[in-house]
């Protein structure tokens, strides 16, 4: 952990990563940050004791560069970084949809690049971060990326060809659950419950269900069947979900998210 790590474009996810790394044992003196607004960089210095630098300074100084800017801003950032990044720097991209080849073509020959798709539960140390190696990244580089992102949750290695599917499932995944909770809360109000009570009922049910999925070792079908008694309330609700095509709609939604991830690699904005 004595190596210097720079987080470039430190927004919410970048800040979550910084705070998680510090809790995991990284020294703030070994962490560099860049931000578009100087006041944001100073805010991070005051909050965590990290060192604000410019993007070129980060490229020259840090052993590992973590790029957390939006996909549409990545090309501009790489144009700024390319003259200053030696070929032995590890570059970690957190941008959805952009392949490692995009970075390898713009940086010095042989630069190791690792692609990571994490998600917003990094803010509460429950992220799912999916990690893939570029053509020059070694097992050691992957292990280093796992060490960094393991500070804010779980990690999983996948071939880069699966990254767009992982973006659809876990990168965007929290939003689907929030959407479901929003809809169930509205249903609870329709059924006569106050909003705060409906919210508490649904959130605790979601937490309990998630823990059972994680810890029981049971298939989700089995867990659902355990709640679904013959001619009972649950099976009537499941029938309505099937009648309204919820399963098919969810599959189509995930395909749309995957396709959009692929489009981002081409620079398409809308």
C-alpha positions, 0 to 999 in steps of 0.5 A: 500500500506504499504505492501512490494511487491517483483518482482522476475526476473524483465524483461520488464514486471516486470519493467512495473509493477514496474513503474505502481505501483509507478505511482499508489501510491506505495512507492519505499521503499516498492518495492523489485526487483531481477534480474539475473544480478547484474547490472540490479538490480542496474539499477532498483534501480537508475531508480525507487528507489526500493531495489534490494535483492536476491531471498531468501531475497525477500521470507523472507521479502516481503508480496507478491511475484510476479514471472515473470521469464520464464516458463522453469525457474520457477521450479529452482526458486521455488527450491530456494524459497521454504525453505524461503517462509512462508505459509502466503505469497501471491505468484503471478505467471506471467508464461504462462501455469503453473497451481497454483498446480505446486506452491502449491506442491512445497511451504508450505502447504496452501500457497495462489497462484494467477495466472496472465496472462498479456501482453506487453501493460503493457508497456504503461498502457494498459495491459489486465491481467487475474487473477485466484485463486489457491486453497488457495487464498481468495477474498482478495488475488484476490483483492490485485492482481487486485490492483497491475495489475490494475496499468498497465491496465485492469483486469479480473477474470476467472476460472483457467480452462480458463487461457490457452484460455486467454493466446492464446487470450490476452497474445499472442494477441498483436503479432497478431495485430502487424503481421496484421499491418506488412502485411497491411504495405507491402500491402500499399507499394505494392499499391504504398504508401511510408512505413511511410505513409502506417504505419501512415494510418494503425496505426491510423485506428487501434487506431480508430477501437479499441476505437470504439470497446471499447466505442461504445457498438456495436458488431464488426459485426455491426461495420464492416457492417457500413463500408461495403457498397453494391458492394463497396471496403470493401466487395471485400476485405472481400471476398478475406479474406474469400476466403483465409481462414483467419478466419479459419487460425486465429481460428487454430492459437489461438488453437495452442497457447492454446495447447502450453500453456498447453504444457508449464505446462508439461515442454515441451520445443519444 
